[in-house]
């Protein structure tokens, strides 16, 4: 995949070293697919090769009124993905991208400018070094409601961030987490008025790059902080992939799909 062929992400690079990756599919509220994640993988790869690229900001297209509304499961998308041999449909948990972001030694700022559901909350937790959130934005941990399990290493990262009891409650109950609650839980670094979010993210980005920020030492800090947890994260992603394959094949997941189509509550049977 070439950067000029991107369809889901708008990738911008500035002379000052700030790069921005924007989930830009407003017609579907910035919902993401395997293609979106592949594009983000290549954003990281491009920045790794570019010495002038110093910091990445990830956000959502404001016209979509969301950071990302989660996974986009329309049948036509699976046909479209067949032209990308790099996509591994069995890597549901996005192990390849998650570890790519975990190993990435340049700072990643995530600006949550609207709702973040599914991958819209798990991806920031896995890849964001600094996460800033708009006041009216929120996270949807709706995995139990969909009869699946979280991905992007969340089954390790969420307990690490908030503790086991809170992590289990959030996931088991399929909670909607407000920006203020996310701040209290330690999921984000700061909550700001919507109009101030991107300016603040950019201000912080500038502090992380020369001449204000020592990019070499920051990269080594990140590498050192992440090193101990990498094997645990990798093992968790393998377990998530195994669990996701099982849940996607379950009767409960099929019931969820039918319930969504028929606009009713799902009736689970535990199979």
ZAMARGU-4260 file (C-alpha; in steps of 0.2 Angstrom, whole numbers, plus 5000, padded with zeros to 4 digits):
<rodrens>
0) 5000/5000/5000 | 5006/5017/4995 | 5002/5033/5006 | 4995/5041/4991 | 4982/5027/4990
5) 4975/5030/5008 | 4956/5030/5009 | 4952/5030/5027 | 4966/5041/5035 | 4972/5058/5030
10) 4990/5059/5033 | 4999/5076/5035 | 5017/5080/5038 | 5024/5097/5043 | 5041/5105/5041
15) 5042/5107/5060 | 5041/5088/5063 | 5023/5086/5068 | 5013/5073/5058 | 4994/5071/5059
20) 4984/5055/5055 | 4965/5059/5055 | 4952/5045/5054 | 4943/5053/5039 | 4927/5044/5034
25) 4914/5056/5041 | 4900/5047/5031 | 4901/5033/5043 | 4906/5043/5058 | 4924/5038/5055
30) 4921/5020/5058 | 4937/5009/5055 | 4941/4993/5046 | 4956/4982/5043 | 4961/4995/5029
35) 4961/5009/5042 | 4973/5000/5053 | 4984/4995/5038 | 4985/5013/5034 | 4990/5018/5051
40) 5003/5004/5051 | 5011/5013/5036 | 5010/5030/5044 | 5021/5023/5058 | 5032/5015/5046
45) 5034/5031/5036 | 5038/5041/5051 | 5051/5028/5057 | 5060/5031/5040 | 5059/5050/5041
50) 5071/5058/5052 | 5062/5074/5051 | 5045/5067/5057 | 5046/5069/5076 | 5029/5067/5084
55) 5012/5060/5078 | 4995/5067/5082 | 4980/5055/5079 | 4962/5062/5079 | 4946/5060/5070
60) 4938/5071/5056 | 4927/5084/5065 | 4914/5082/5051 | 4911/5064/5057 | 4906/5070/5074
65) 4917/5056/5082 | 4935/5051/5085 | 4929/5034/5078 | 4913/5025/5080 | 4921/5008/5080
70) 4922/4994/5068 | 4913/4995/5051 | 4907/4978/5046 | 4898/4980/5030 | 4900/4965/5018
75) 4907/4975/5004 | 4922/4980/5015 | 4928/4962/5016 | 4928/4961/4997 | 4938/4977/4996
80) 4951/4970/5008 | 4955/4956/4997 | 4966/4967/4986 | 4978/4970/5001 | 4988/4955/5004
85) 4996/4963/5019 | 4980/4961/5028 | 4978/4946/5040 | 4960/4943/5043 | 4964/4931/5057
90) 4973/4945/5066 | 4957/4952/5073 | 4965/4959/5089 | 4977/4969/5077 | 4993/4962/5085
95) 5004/4968/5070 | 4998/4986/5072 | 4998/4986/5091 | 5016/4980/5093 | 5021/4992/5079
100) 5014/5006/5089 | 5021/4999/5106 | 5039/4999/5098 | 5037/5016/5090 | 5050/5027/5098
105) 5043/5044/5093 | 5029/5052/5104 | 5011/5049/5099 | 4997/5061/5105 | 4979/5055/5103
110) 4966/5069/5103 | 4949/5062/5106 | 4937/5074/5098 | 4921/5064/5099 | 4915/5047/5104
115) 4927/5033/5104 | 4919/5015/5103 | 4928/4999/5101 | 4944/5002/5092 | 4941/5021/5096
120) 4946/5017/5114 | 4957/5002/5113 | 4969/5009/5100 | 4973/5025/5110 | 4976/5015/5126
125) 4989/5004/5116 | 4997/5018/5105 | 4995/5034/5114 | 5008/5042/5125 | 4998/5057/5129
130) 4979/5056/5127 | 4969/5072/5127 | 4950/5072/5127 | 4936/5084/5122 | 4924/5088/5136
135) 4909/5081/5127 | 4918/5065/5120 | 4916/5048/5128 | 4922/5030/5127 | 4911/5015/5124
140) 4917/4999/5131 | 4903/4990/5122 | 4912/4973/5119 | 4901/4963/5131 | 4885/4971/5122
145) 4892/4964/5106 | 4896/4947/5114 | 4915/4949/5109 | 4931/4954/5119 | 4942/4969/5118
150) 4957/4970/5106 | 4973/4980/5105 | 4980/4972/5121 | 4966/4980/5132 | 4964/4964/5142
155) 4981/4968/5149 | 4982/4987/5147 | 4966/4992/5155 | 4969/4982/5172 | 4987/4990/5172
160) 4979/5007/5171 | 4964/5006/5182 | 4966/4990/5192 | 4958/4973/5190 | 4941/4977/5198
165) 4937/4993/5189 | 4943/4985/5172 | 4932/4970/5174 | 4917/4981/5179 | 4920/4992/5164
170) 4921/4978/5152 | 4908/4966/5159 | 4895/4980/5160 | 4899/4987/5144 | 4901/5004/5151
175) 4900/5021/5143 | 4914/5032/5151 | 4912/5051/5150 | 4928/5062/5148 | 4928/5067/5166
180) 4927/5049/5171 | 4940/5044/5159 | 4951/5057/5167 | 4947/5051/5185 | 4952/5033/5180
185) 4968/5039/5173 | 4964/5034/5155 | 4967/5051/5148 | 4979/5065/5153 | 4968/5080/5151
190) 4950/5085/5147 | 4948/5101/5137 | 4934/5112/5129 | 4931/5105/5111 | 4938/5121/5103
195) 4954/5120/5112 | 4958/5102/5110 | 4968/5102/5094 | 4977/5118/5098 | 4982/5111/5115
200) 4988/5094/5107 | 4999/5104/5095 | 5006/5115/5109 | 5011/5099/5118 | 5018/5091/5102
205) 5029/5106/5100 | 5036/5104/5117 | 5042/5086/5113 | 5052/5091/5098 | 5068/5101/5095
210) 5072/5114/5100 | 5060/5113/5115 | 5061/5094/5117 | 5075/5082/5118 | 5068/5069/5105
215) 5083/5057/5107 | 5080/5055/5126 | 5061/5055/5125 | 5062/5040/5112 | 5074/5031/5124
220) 5062/5034/5139 | 5048/5027/5129 | 5058/5012/5123 | 5064/5008/5141 | 5046/5010/5149
225) 5038/4999/5136 | 5052/4985/5135 | 5047/4976/5151 | 5029/4974/5146 | 5031/4969/5127
230) 5031/4950/5130 | 5015/4952/5141 | 5007/4963/5128 | 5011/4950/5114 | 5004/4936/5124
235) 4988/4945/5128 | 4986/4949/5109 | 4987/4931/5105 | 4974/4927/5118 | 4963/4940/5112
240) 4964/4934/5094 | 4959/4916/5100 | 4945/4923/5110 | 4939/4935/5096 | 4939/4920/5083
245) 4928/4910/5095 | 4916/4924/5099 | 4914/4930/5081 | 4908/4912/5078 | 4896/4911/5092
250) 4878/4911/5092 | 4877/4926/5104 | 4887/4936/5091 | 4875/4931/5077 | 4861/4936/5089
255) 4869/4953/5091 | 4870/4956/5072 | 4852/4951/5070 | 4847/4962/5085 | 4856/4977/5078
260) 4848/4975/5061 | 4831/4973/5069 | 4834/4987/5081 | 4830/4977/5097 | 4839/4971/5112
265) 4849/4955/5110 | 4844/4939/5120 | 4860/4930/5124 | 4861/4911/5127 | 4880/4910/5132
270) 4885/4900/5117
</rodrens>
